[in-house]
Amino acid sequence: MEGNFFYQAFVYLAAAVVAVPVAKKLGLGSVLGYLIAGVIIGPFVFGFIGEEGQDVMHFAEFGVVMMLFLVGLELQPSLLWKLRVPILGIGGLQVVVTASLIMMIVLMVSSLSWQIALALGLTLALSSTAIVLQTLNEKGQLKSIGGQNAFSVLLFQDIAVIPILAFMPLLATLEITSSEGHGTHTLTEGLPVALQTLIVFGVIAAIILIGKYAISYVFRLIAQTQLRELFTAAALLLVIGITLLMTMVGLSPALGTFLAGVVLAQSEYRHELETDIEPFKGLLLGLFFIAVGASIDFNLIIGNPGTIAAIVLGLILVKLIVLMVIGRLFGMRMDNNFLFAFGLAQGGEFAFVLFSYALQNGVMGSEVANPMIASVAISMALSPLIMLLNEKLIQPNFGTKESVERESDTIDVENEVIVAGFGRYGSTIGRFLQANGTQATYLDMDPNNVDLLRKLGLKVFYGDASRHDLLHAAGADSAKLLIISVDDPEKAIEIVNTTQKHFPHLKIVARAKNWNSYFELLDKEILGVYREFSDVALRMAADVLGEIGYRKNQVQRSLKKFRKHDESFLKELSKSRHEETSMIKQSRKIMEELELMMLEDIENEAKDKDLGWDAETIKEEFAPIIRKLKEENK
């Protein structure tokens, strides 16, 4: 038994270590890598694991629970309250419409009873919380409007599992002859419905109150021991304890741990909890995805390829249509709507639980449930590919349609300064200008950003600043200066070209994201080019020198000289940028010259008695370095 455990552990870990890096290298993402690994080691390919894969699935589902706990830690209660409309509105509408539509289709194309059709509709309306959140998080899209709405729908679905489980036995039409699946018993079984409801609400209230008033105190005591492993054990104990408590009263463990996470989101130990639980979550989620891949019944698929393909394609198509329509109803832009719809167009992990529960309670037989389980597993396996298809093909060709269709705003102000691009960079510029009594005209071509900024009370106009008619409407004829702060280097060059052609009097300063964009903007001979992180990096370095003992006045002089020399050297470097070998050689030479020049400046300044420096000490410290650099430059 012990050897069997270590053998399984070795197989799962080896599959993950091999498959996931390959999938990431191919741009497929880690989720698809885990799923492919599961298929390869499963019964259909190499057969390293067999029926025990189902047991692993139940253990690995704990990874989903941990993931929702961590998601809860990221959400302040105030943010959750702000999401109430998408959670209840979009989430509720998606579940109801999708379940109803699937039920109608099942009744039309089969002879199954309405009870089975409704059970299938409710089960297939759910999407995969694990796959969607993991994929969106990997791609950095969870914070987008489409990602936030997808999360809201998933949260509603996880909550909806509770009433669906309670409602499922009422749809039973078959006599229960055996306990298919593995049944679970709760403490509330056999109690009156009113008492069960009271216990459920009592448990949820207890989790909220204990999390708010007791957990922080307990963690404070544990933290005082300064034993990292004890804090990790306490974090795991918290999640496992809530999971057991929720299971005992027949509720979703994911919901309970999510609530606990939200309550602890304002705790001073939030980051410590995230750090301790993250590795366990990652491993268990990976194990869950591998188990999903291994659980796909390819023998059933080969025996009924047409039926399974029809179910999978029908499920994805129905969900896509419903989600796209709902997204439009709630005013989502095209890009976000595609992300939202393609992200949720699959079955979910809770389908395995619900189909097992339906078998136990005589709602449907295995001849109906087994093909559905296989279809859900395949749709989950296809989900990362569907999202990749959207990212590579759909979004580039159709995703910008909204910004093209939307007309530019009518601009009713004229100022001496125009700011093109009002994201995180441009907004800082704008706030500083306004703080000093200078009003500017702000333009941005992201419609979602413009709408959000207007809600915050900022007067920002939608439009593409590379169009001369928009610049004209913004008052470029009478303005004195244009600030280009867009984060797209190609768009920045377009704006410069348009401005120099139609408004040659307008002075231009521009943001450069990297060396290439810096060099291209230099060629345009505009008033000023500012590298995105240069000043921040120099300020941080200056603060570090101050902290380790350098005098502030000398550091500030050194900072100004470094910036001046660095700018002049970069302009010199731009001449050789088209020849890589020459540019590398020139870069090394320039960096050495810059270092030598700065050290000589320090040596010269140290001779000034007014600076308060010990000239002899400075000379002794830096003379060997300067001699070495001079010799290397020769």
Rosetta blueprint (number, residue, H / E / L):
1 M L
2 E H
3 G H
4 N H
5 F H
6 F H
7 Y H
8 Q H
9 A H
10 F H
11 V H
12 Y H
13 L H
14 A H
15 A H
16 A H
17 V H
18 V H
19 A H
20 V H
21 P H
22 V H
23 A H
24 K H
25 K H
26 L L
27 G L
28 L L
29 G L
30 S H
31 V H
32 L H
33 G H
34 Y H
35 L H
36 I H
37 A H
38 G H
39 V H
40 I H
41 I H
42 G L
43 P L
44 F L
45 V L
46 F L
47 G L
48 F L
49 I L
50 G L
51 E L
52 E H
53 G H
54 Q H
55 D H
56 V H
57 M H
58 H H
59 F H
60 A H
61 E L
62 F H
63 G H
64 V H
65 V H
66 M H
67 M H
68 L H
69 F H
70 L H
71 V H
72 G H
73 L H
74 E H
75 L L
76 Q L
77 P H
78 S H
79 L H
80 L H
81 W H
82 K H
83 L L
84 R H
85 V H
86 P H
87 I H
88 L H
89 G H
90 I H
91 G H
92 G H
93 L H
94 Q H
95 V H
96 V H
97 V H
98 T H
99 A H
100 S H
101 L H
102 I H
103 M H
104 M H
105 I H
106 V H
107 L H
108 M H
109 V H
110 S L
111 S L
112 L L
113 S L
114 W H
115 Q H
116 I H
117 A H
118 L H
119 A H
120 L H
121 G H
122 L H
123 T H
124 L H
125 A L
126 L L
127 S L
128 S L
129 T H
130 A H
131 I H
132 V H
133 L H
134 Q H
135 T H
136 L H
137 N H
138 E H
139 K L
140 G L
141 Q L
142 L L
143 K L
144 S L
145 I H
146 G H
147 G H
148 Q H
149 N H
150 A H
151 F H
152 S H
153 V H
154 L H
155 L H
156 F H
157 Q H
158 D H
159 I H
160 A H
161 V H
162 I H
163 P H
164 I H
165 L H
166 A H
167 F H
168 M H
169 P H
170 L H
171 L H
172 A L
173 T L
174 L L
175 E L
176 I L
177 T L
178 S L
179 S L
180 E L
181 G L
182 H L
183 G L
184 T L
185 H L
186 T L
187 L L
188 T L
189 E L
190 G L
191 L L
192 P L
193 V H
194 A H
195 L H
196 Q H
197 T H
198 L H
199 I H
200 V H
201 F H
202 G H
203 V H
204 I H
205 A H
206 A H
207 I H
208 I H
209 L H
210 I H
211 G H
212 K H
213 Y H
214 A L
215 I H
216 S H
217 Y H
218 V H
219 F H
220 R H
221 L H
222 I H
223 A H
224 Q H
225 T L
226 Q L
227 L L
228 R H
229 E H
230 L H
231 F H
232 T H
233 A H
234 A H
235 A H
236 L H
237 L H
238 L H
239 V H
240 I H
241 G H
242 I H
243 T H
244 L H
245 L H
246 M H
247 T H
248 M H
249 V L
250 G L
251 L L
252 S L
253 P H
254 A H
255 L H
256 G H
257 T H
258 F H
259 L H
260 A H
261 G H
262 V H
263 V H
264 L H
265 A H
266 Q H
267 S L
268 E L
269 Y L
270 R H
271 H H
272 E H
273 L H
274 E H
275 T H
276 D H
277 I H
278 E H
279 P H
280 F H
281 K H
282 G H
283 L H
284 L H
285 L H
286 G H
287 L H
288 F H
289 F H
290 I H
291 A H
292 V H
293 G H
294 A H
295 S H
296 I L
297 D L
298 F H
299 N H
300 L H
301 I H
302 I H
303 G H
304 N L
305 P H
306 G H
307 T H
308 I H
309 A H
310 A H
311 I H
312 V H
313 L H
314 G H
315 L H
316 I H
317 L H
318 V H
319 K H
320 L H
321 I H
322 V H
323 L H
324 M H
325 V H
326 I H
327 G H
328 R H
329 L H
330 F L
331 G L
332 M L
333 R L
334 M H
335 D H
336 N H
337 N H
338 F H
339 L H
340 F H
341 A H
342 F H
343 G H
344 L H
345 A L
346 Q L
347 G L
348 G L
349 E L
350 F H
351 A H
352 F H
353 V H
354 L H
355 F H
356 S H
357 Y H
358 A H
359 L H
360 Q H
361 N L
362 G L
363 V L
364 M L
365 G L
366 S H
367 E H
368 V H
369 A H
370 N H
371 P H
372 M H
373 I H
374 A H
375 S H
376 V H
377 A H
378 I H
379 S H
380 M H
381 A H
382 L H
383 S H
384 P H
385 L H
386 I H
387 M H
388 L H
389 L H
390 N H
391 E H
392 K H
393 L H
394 I H
395 Q H
396 P H
397 N H
398 F H
399 G H
400 T L
401 K H
402 E H
403 S H
404 V H
405 E H
406 R L
407 E L
408 S L
409 D L
410 T L
411 I L
412 D L
413 V L
414 E L
415 N L
416 E L
417 V E
418 I E
419 V E
420 A E
421 G L
422 F L
423 G L
424 R H
425 Y H
426 G H
427 S H
428 T H
429 I H
430 G H
431 R H
432 F H
433 L H
434 Q H
435 A H
436 N L
437 G L
438 T L
439 Q L
440 A E
441 T E
442 Y E
443 L E
444 D E
445 M L
446 D L
447 P H
448 N H
449 N H
450 V H
451 D H
452 L H
453 L H
454 R H
455 K H
456 L L
457 G L
458 L L
459 K L
460 V E
461 F E
462 Y E
463 G L
464 D L
465 A L
466 S L
467 R L
468 H H
469 D H
470 L H
471 L H
472 H H
473 A H
474 A L
475 G L
476 A L
477 D L
478 S L
479 A L
480 K L
481 L E
482 L E
483 I E
484 I E
485 S L
486 V L
487 D L
488 D L
489 P H
490 E H
491 K H
492 A H
493 I H
494 E H
495 I H
496 V H
497 N H
498 T H
499 T H
500 Q H
501 K H
502 H H
503 F L
504 P L
505 H L
506 L L
507 K E
508 I E
509 V E
510 A E
511 R E
512 A E
513 K L
514 N L
515 W H
516 N H
517 S H
518 Y H
519 F H
520 E H
521 L H
522 L H
523 D H
524 K L
525 E L
526 I L
527 L L
528 G E
529 V E
530 Y E
531 R E
532 E L
533 F L
534 S H
535 D H
536 V H
537 A H
538 L H
539 R H
540 M H
541 A H
542 A H
543 D H
544 V H
545 L H
546 G H
547 E H
548 I L
549 G L
550 Y L
551 R L
552 K H
553 N H
554 Q H
555 V H
556 Q H
557 R H
558 S H
559 L H
560 K H
561 K H
562 F H
563 R H
564 K H
565 H H
566 D H
567 E H
568 S H
569 F H
570 L H
571 K H
572 E H
573 L H
574 S H
575 K H
576 S H
577 R L
578 H L
579 E L
580 E H
581 T H
582 S H
583 M H
584 I H
585 K H
586 Q H
587 S H
588 R H
589 K H
590 I H
591 M H
592 E H
593 E H
594 L H
595 E H
596 L H
597 M H
598 M H
599 L H
600 E H
601 D H
602 I H
603 E H
604 N H
605 E H
606 A H
607 K L
608 D L
609 K H
610 D H
611 L H
612 G L
613 W L
614 D L
615 A H
616 E H
617 T H
618 I H
619 K H
620 E H
621 E H
622 F H
623 A H
624 P H
625 I H
626 I H
627 R H
628 K H
629 L H
630 K H
631 E H
632 E H
633 N H
634 K L
